[in-house]
Amino acid sequence: MEQMLNNFPDLTEDFFKQGYEWVDHYKVNRLQGAENARIGL
């Protein structure tokens, strides 16, 4: 049990890092899609 608790912060950090990367990627895709629609692609 202690081993799991010791590993938990690393897992949490990786999880949030991946989450933020996904959100950034999503925002970029949203912006690119809006730009493409604006210029008529």
N, C-alpha and C positions, 0 to 999 in steps of 0.2 A: 504493500500500500504506500509506504513512504517513497518507494522507487517511482511510482506513478505520479505522486505529488511533486517530486523533484523534476520530473520530465515535463510537467504540465506547462510551466511558463514558456518553454521553448516552443511547444506545440501551439500555444496561444499566439505567440509572436509571429510564427510562420503563418498561422491562419489569418491574422489581421493583415499581414503583409500581402498575402495573396488576395485578400478581399479588397484592399486599397488598389492593388494593381488592376483588378477586374473592373473596379469602378472607374479608374482613370481610362482604361481601354474602352469601356462603355461610353464615357463622355466624349472621347475622341470620335468614336463611331457615330454618335448622335450629331456632333458638330459637322462631321464630314457629310453625313446624309443631308443635313439641312443646307449645307453649301451646294451640294450636288443638285438639290431640288431648286435652289435659288437660281443657279445658272442653267437649269433646264436639262440636266443629264438624265 
